[in-house]
Amino acid sequence: MIKNVTVLALWMILSCVLPAAVSAGQPGTADKVFNRRFIEKVKLTMPYDQLVKIIGTEGTKVGEDKRFSPPAVSYHWNGERKSALDVKVAAGKVVDATVTSPKNKKIFLGK
């Protein structure tokens, strides 16, 4: 009887904890709301690795523009409340960023 209760309790705990842990670690999925306050933290020439530390996960690579040398790589994150972040990185540094806020408003880096 005690064994069954212990197994049931463990199963209930894991069923609550695992989905959040799995989705938070997925590249391109962030547990942040991307909005004006967030974009103010992003700076031109900020290293991509520093941006990843702020967000908590790597972005999903969605494109590469080879017209530049070195090529510019585009990354995308989906955030909380249907927000999103799109960033362009060249030579490991942010060169452009756009937030789509929960109100579906586009906010550009530096504007």
Secondary structure, DSSP 8 states (H G I E B T S, - for coil): -HHHHHHHHHHHHHHHHHHHHHHHTSTTB-SS--SHHHHTT--TT-BHHHHHHHHSS--EEEEEETTSSS-EEEEEEE-GGG-EEEEEEETTEEEEEEEE-TTS-EEETT-
